Amino acid sequence: MDHVESVGPDTSPPRRLTADESAMVDNVMRQCLAVAADDRVVIVSDPPKRAIGELFYAGALRRARDATLLVMPVAERHGSEPPPDVAEAMRAATVCVLPTSKSLTHTRARTAATDAGARVASMPSITYEMAMRTLAADYSAIARESEELAAILSGGAEVTLTSPSGCDLTFSAVGRDGLADTGHFTSPGDMGNLPAGEAFIAPVEGTATGTVVIDAASMIEDVLPDPPMRIIVRDGLAAAVDGSGAAQLEAVFAEVGEGARNLAELGIGTNPNARLSGNVLEAEKVAGTAHVALGASLHIGGTVDVPFHQDGVIARPTVHVDGRLILQDGQRVPLAG
């Protein structure tokens, strides 16, 4: 496929949904996105994810009069820009739902859409089973936990991450805001991933140092973290990589450039319904895990803008913020008082 297919009510009626599918998409459209009858909803998908795109297209038309499904070619990598006509449709929408093979979260197209007021739910690499299991959840408790952790990260100067597998990373968070992925994208300009559930922050560029060991879910699609990927970080950059997926990651560095080496994000999962399914979109949300991303950070409060952003997940992390223990061996440490 080398073109963008546009599907609307005039060209293709929505497919019939089962009762469980209806409940799930209604929850997304109502609780997560607050879709109303006068919203302009754009669903962006690609051939491998078309069936899921059609599911959300049908769901959008249960609440909104104006919904369009755009099926674009599979992007080259996570963070690659969509075709111009897709970007323009996203910018003109009031709600964007993005079940795609490669993430559109960290793209200029997504930023332009939210800057114009769109509410955006990004679902890179989501599967049908994952959607049916995680998107019918009540995200209120997840939102509270995510916002609490984000506030702690926002107030911190130095963050450290360790783990039994060998993580030992330190970075500065001075001037950076922690962000919460709550699953509630109901105000103009709101965005996040679904399934949701994390608190995250962009480290200050050039400050991260130490070792990251990815042992729960790989940065490289379809590669198991066995043996784990080990990343040596110096001056905020991935200076050396070994273990599973190392060759593929080095190839990205060679193609994209030094910006792809940037230590872009630390996140903490908060979703008790998520599990280590082999899918990073879900794995990074698992309560009791942490994740680290390389590449673009501009869209989460950093300064690096490259067409690459990929997370790897860490089991049983311990996280301190300014010496304050907030996660120990994968267990949340309650706030004092």
Phi, psi and omega per residue, in radians:
M1 nan 2.174 -3.112
D2 -2.190 0.297 3.119
H3 -2.406 3.005 3.115
V4 -1.783 2.178 3.089
E5 -1.664 2.303 3.121
S6 -1.918 2.204 -3.129
V7 -2.105 2.219 3.108
G8 -2.408 3.053 -3.110
P9 -1.014 -0.503 -3.135
D10 -1.338 -0.393 -3.091
T11 -1.847 -0.498 -3.089
S12 -2.694 1.996 3.102
P13 -1.175 2.660 3.132
P14 -1.171 2.641 3.130
R15 -1.328 2.762 3.103
R16 -1.268 2.470 -3.112
L17 -1.895 2.577 2.982
T18 -1.270 2.973 3.120
A19 -1.084 -0.723 3.138
D20 -1.187 -0.698 3.092
E21 -1.109 -0.731 3.118
S22 -1.059 -0.753 3.140
A23 -1.097 -0.734 -3.119
M24 -1.156 -0.902 -3.083
V25 -1.193 -0.567 3.062
D26 -1.095 -0.685 3.117
N27 -1.100 -0.768 3.122
V28 -1.108 -0.848 -3.076
M29 -1.187 -0.576 -3.087
R30 -1.568 -1.058 -3.017
Q31 -1.300 -0.747 -3.029
C32 -1.444 -0.659 -2.990
L33 -2.109 -0.154 3.130
A34 0.868 0.837 -3.119
V35 -1.206 2.318 3.126
A36 -2.057 2.976 -3.041
A37 -1.052 -0.571 -3.074
D38 -1.615 0.116 3.085
D39 -1.232 2.616 2.972
R40 -1.802 1.836 -3.027
V41 -1.784 2.231 3.059
V42 -2.051 2.173 3.037
I43 -1.853 2.164 3.133
V44 -1.926 2.200 -3.140
S45 -2.430 -2.993 3.080
D46 -2.555 3.002 -3.021
P47 -0.935 -0.782 3.137
P48 -1.143 -0.439 -3.103
K49 -1.894 0.235 -3.068
R50 -1.030 -0.742 -3.102
A51 -1.054 -0.662 3.102
I52 -1.246 -0.663 3.046
G53 -1.013 -0.725 3.126
E54 -1.153 -0.583 3.094
L55 -1.086 -0.808 -3.130
F56 -1.323 -0.495 3.024
Y57 -1.076 -0.799 3.091
A58 -1.107 -0.689 3.125
G59 -1.153 -0.677 3.134
A60 -1.094 -0.701 -3.106
L61 -1.270 -0.161 3.016
R62 -1.296 -0.317 -3.087
R63 -2.189 -0.498 -3.063
A64 -2.041 2.573 3.108
R65 -1.375 -0.469 -3.009
D66 -2.025 1.843 3.099
A67 -2.451 2.433 3.138
T68 -2.348 2.389 3.011
L69 -1.814 2.145 3.065
L70 -1.916 2.174 3.132
V71 -1.918 1.911 -3.054
M72 -1.892 2.889 3.053
P73 -1.081 2.685 3.085
V74 -1.094 2.270 3.137
A75 -1.179 2.773 -3.094
E76 -1.150 -0.709 -3.118
R77 -2.758 2.965 3.028
H78 -1.030 2.267 3.134
G79 1.628 -0.098 3.061
S80 -1.240 2.531 -3.101
E81 -1.280 2.502 3.058
P82 -1.313 2.956 3.063
P83 -1.001 2.665 -3.079
P84 -0.978 -0.665 -3.123
D85 -1.212 -0.518 3.039
V86 -1.210 -0.780 3.115
A87 -1.021 -0.729 -3.139
E88 -1.175 -0.701 3.098
A89 -1.109 -0.676 3.092
M90 -1.113 -0.738 -3.116
R91 -1.140 -0.555 -3.106
A92 -1.495 -0.166 -3.089
A93 -1.445 2.813 2.947
T94 -1.732 -0.346 3.078
V95 -2.432 2.300 3.064
C96 -2.143 2.297 3.053
V97 -2.098 2.175 -2.906
L98 -2.171 1.254 3.029
P99 -1.456 1.636 -3.045
T100 -2.204 2.808 3.102
S101 -1.203 -0.674 3.122
K102 -2.037 2.488 -2.995
S103 -1.191 2.363 2.981
L104 -1.771 0.081 -3.071
T105 -1.022 -0.860 -3.026
H106 -1.735 1.030 3.141
T107 -2.248 2.750 3.060
R108 -1.133 -0.571 3.127
A109 -1.090 -0.753 3.116
R110 -1.164 -0.722 3.126
T111 -1.080 -0.746 3.122
A112 -1.090 -0.663 3.136
A113 -1.140 -0.825 -3.132
T114 -1.231 -0.610 3.070
D115 -1.067 -0.543 3.114
A116 -1.463 -0.031 3.053
G117 1.854 0.048 -3.140
A118 -1.225 2.519 2.929
R119 -1.604 2.234 -2.956
V120 -2.192 2.239 2.979
A121 -2.008 1.975 3.139
S122 -1.717 2.351 -3.067
M123 -2.324 1.020 -3.082
P124 -1.116 2.294 3.062
S125 1.119 0.318 3.140
I126 -1.136 2.567 3.072
T127 -1.957 2.853 3.128
Y128 -1.049 -0.824 -3.111
E129 -1.056 -0.745 -3.141
M130 -1.109 -0.754 3.139
A131 -1.077 -0.813 -3.096
M132 -1.155 -0.538 -3.096
R133 -1.463 -0.664 -2.972
T134 -1.820 -0.382 -3.000
L135 -1.612 0.001 3.016
A136 -1.646 0.104 -3.052
A137 -1.310 2.766 2.956
D138 -1.590 2.014 -3.008
Y139 -1.564 0.169 -3.078
S140 -1.094 -0.846 3.139
A141 -1.170 -0.672 3.091
I142 -1.068 -0.721 3.130
A143 -1.093 -0.763 -3.127
R144 -1.072 -0.801 -3.132
E145 -1.134 -0.748 -3.120
S146 -1.123 -0.744 -3.131
E147 -1.191 -0.615 3.107
E148 -1.139 -0.802 3.116
L149 -1.151 -0.693 3.121
A150 -1.069 -0.671 3.119
A151 -1.137 -0.670 3.097
I152 -1.131 -0.781 3.119
L153 -1.086 -0.685 -3.132
S154 -1.086 -0.595 -3.079
G155 -1.507 0.008 -3.023
G156 -1.660 2.738 3.047
A157 -1.861 -0.755 -3.126
E158 -2.172 2.284 3.141
V159 -2.079 2.373 3.070
T160 -2.181 2.532 3.121
L161 -2.291 2.167 3.022
T162 -2.269 2.894 3.091
S163 -2.780 2.791 3.108
P164 -1.043 -0.453 -3.111
S165 -1.397 -0.115 3.050
G166 2.109 0.089 3.047
C167 -1.071 2.441 3.036
D168 -2.774 1.435 -2.977
L169 -2.131 2.426 3.066
T170 -2.314 2.448 3.050
F171 -2.661 2.856 3.072
S172 -1.575 2.430 3.039
A173 -2.068 0.315 -3.084
V174 -1.049 2.201 3.102
G175 1.416 -0.021 -3.122
R176 -1.754 2.529 3.120
D177 -1.707 2.284 2.945
G178 -1.253 2.493 -3.090
L179 -2.093 2.600 -3.124
A180 -2.003 2.225 3.036
D181 -1.694 1.700 -2.937
T182 -1.712 -0.349 -2.999
G183 1.519 -0.024 3.098
H184 -1.876 1.827 -3.124
F185 -2.131 1.216 -2.912
T186 -1.949 -0.101 3.109
S187 -1.928 2.693 3.138
P188 -0.948 2.290 3.138
G189 1.531 -0.074 3.093
D190 -1.237 2.550 3.044
M191 -2.736 2.810 3.049
G192 3.066 3.132 3.122
N193 -1.585 2.646 2.899
L194 -2.186 2.331 -0.032
P195 -1.112 2.611 -3.067
A196 -1.829 3.021 3.057
G197 2.252 1.331 3.037
E198 -2.874 2.789 2.909
A199 -2.080 2.430 -3.035
F200 -2.627 2.859 -3.111
I201 -2.660 2.633 3.069
A202 -1.669 2.024 3.087
P203 -1.055 2.644 3.031
V204 -1.112 2.261 -3.071
E205 -1.018 2.392 3.082
G206 1.498 -0.050 -3.052
T207 -1.779 -0.341 -3.067
A208 -1.261 2.405 3.116
T209 -2.608 2.541 3.100
G210 2.252 -2.550 -3.054
T211 -2.300 2.384 3.020
V212 -2.032 2.289 3.096
V213 -2.108 1.994 -3.106
I214 -1.608 1.880 -3.013
D215 -2.196 -0.040 -3.092
A216 -1.929 -0.690 3.079
A217 -2.666 2.250 -2.964
S218 -1.301 2.665 2.953
M219 -1.197 -0.364 -3.052
I220 -1.804 2.163 -3.082
E221 -1.027 2.391 3.081
D222 1.165 0.300 3.070
V223 -2.016 2.181 3.093
L224 -1.379 2.521 -3.138
P225 -1.402 1.033 -3.096
D226 -2.451 1.749 0.048
P227 -1.282 2.802 -3.129
P228 -1.030 2.653 3.014
M229 -1.415 2.298 3.116
R230 -2.016 2.222 -3.102
I231 -2.085 2.119 3.044
I232 -1.574 2.160 -3.057
V233 -1.941 2.204 3.058
R234 -2.343 2.337 3.099
D235 0.911 0.672 3.069
G236 1.404 0.065 -3.075
L237 -2.154 2.622 3.023
A238 -1.278 1.779 -3.060
A239 -1.448 -0.530 -3.133
A240 -2.673 2.576 -3.106
V241 -2.414 2.396 2.965
D242 -2.502 3.019 -3.104
G243 1.648 -2.982 -3.061
S244 -1.095 2.254 3.118
G245 1.518 -0.019 -3.069
A246 -1.082 -0.751 -3.109
A247 -1.102 -0.731 3.124
Q248 -1.131 -0.688 3.133
L249 -1.186 -0.705 3.093
E250 -1.084 -0.605 3.097
A251 -1.129 -0.657 3.069
V252 -1.121 -0.770 3.108
F253 -0.985 -0.771 -3.107
A254 -1.129 -0.639 -3.092
E255 -1.424 -0.769 -3.036
V256 -1.491 -0.581 -3.124
G257 1.892 -3.062 -3.017
E258 -1.057 -0.526 -3.130
G259 -1.037 -0.485 3.120
A260 -1.191 -0.333 3.125
R261 -1.441 -0.154 -3.066
N262 -1.067 2.310 3.009
L263 -1.322 1.721 -2.848
A264 -1.615 -0.435 -2.954
E265 -2.816 2.508 2.813
L266 -2.087 2.261 3.104
G267 -2.258 2.727 3.114
I268 -2.223 2.157 -3.113
G269 -1.289 2.537 -3.090
T270 -2.362 0.181 -3.038
N271 -1.769 1.927 -3.109
P272 -1.257 -0.238 3.131
N273 -1.571 -0.242 3.115
A274 -1.367 2.739 3.129
R275 -2.542 2.888 -3.129
L276 -1.370 1.462 -3.050
S277 -1.623 -0.042 -3.030
G278 1.643 -0.112 3.120
N279 -1.817 2.101 -3.030
V280 -1.140 -0.614 3.104
L281 -0.916 -0.749 3.116
E282 -1.453 -0.738 -3.028
A283 -1.055 -0.630 -3.116
E284 -1.225 -0.220 3.115
K285 -1.634 -0.139 -3.048
V286 -1.095 2.160 3.101
A287 -1.019 2.330 -3.131
G288 1.633 0.040 3.036
T289 -1.953 2.895 2.959
A290 -2.205 2.833 3.050
H291 -2.496 2.646 3.120
V292 -2.196 2.409 3.118
A293 -2.057 2.634 2.985
L294 -1.949 2.675 3.024
G295 1.871 -2.341 -3.026
A296 -1.155 2.402 3.041
S297 -2.293 -0.073 -3.083
L298 -0.960 -0.629 -3.015
H299 -1.475 -0.015 3.078
I300 -2.211 0.375 3.038
G301 1.845 -0.001 3.074
G302 -1.630 -2.794 -3.060
T303 -2.171 -0.097 -3.041
V304 -1.578 2.217 -3.091
D305 -2.182 1.687 3.093
V306 -2.367 2.757 -3.124
P307 -1.419 0.933 -3.140
F308 -2.805 2.326 2.987
H309 -2.754 2.059 -3.097
Q310 -2.476 2.379 -3.106
D311 -1.747 2.605 2.929
G312 -2.231 2.516 -2.958
V313 -1.869 2.494 -3.023
I314 -2.090 2.254 3.131
A315 -1.505 2.564 3.011
R316 0.905 0.890 -3.120
P317 -1.363 2.724 2.933
T318 -2.089 2.240 -3.069
V319 -2.220 2.276 3.007
H320 -2.042 2.497 2.984
V321 -2.120 1.981 -3.063
D322 0.919 0.720 3.115
G323 1.442 -0.133 -3.129
R324 -1.514 2.159 -3.110
L325 -1.349 2.097 3.106
I326 -2.018 -0.360 3.084
L327 -2.519 2.225 -3.115
Q328 -2.217 2.012 3.113
D329 0.914 0.680 3.118
G330 1.475 0.028 -3.137
Q331 -1.913 2.308 3.121
R332 -1.156 2.322 3.084
V333 -1.655 2.040 -3.094
P334 -1.073 2.626 3.071
L335 -1.171 2.452 3.080
A336 -1.157 2.438 3.104
G337 1.402 nan nan
